[in-house]
Amino acid sequence: ARRLLGALAADAASIAPQGERAAEQAAMAMETLYSAAAPNGHAPVRAAFDELFRQFQSPSSYDPRRFVAQVRKLEAALDASR
């Protein structure tokens, strides 16, 4: 699960230009994989996911650059939680 999560995160730059729905699907997949790999979670990782999902609350304001930046923050939180 962690390997797939890492692969999805690494592809953020190619996913982002495909639009808000593709980015949201990738974010949901990453969250599901994280939940499978770390059922108890880690507060900084949860916070990074919360921030990632906030950008999907208003689809018209989706910004691919912001998505990629947030996924990079998520990757950093994941690395720190290992």
Secondary structure, DSSP 8 states (H G I E B T S, - for coil): -HHHHHHHHHTHHHHGGG-HHHHHHHHHHHHHHHHHH-TT--HHHHHHHHHHHHTTSSGGG--HHHHHHHHHHHHHHHHHH-
